[in-house]
Amino acid sequence: MTSKDQQLTFAKAFGVMPSRQSAKDPYTAQFPTDKAFIDSADGAQGPVNAPKMDSVLSDFDTGLQAARHD
């Protein structure tokens, strides 16, 4: 699932952007209207890892599950 070719296959099948830099140019060639999105990925950052965030995320996940079953 992480090779360039696999990610491009998934992009075509499911509409997801590839995470590999090596897939950027072939992806934008196939999906030119997504160029702005793939270009903005350079400024992306991972999730915030604040102290005690695990308990907050756990409570959030529990709340989502409860809301889903209402």
Order of alpha helices (4+ residues) and beta strands (2+ residues): alpha-alpha-alpha-alpha
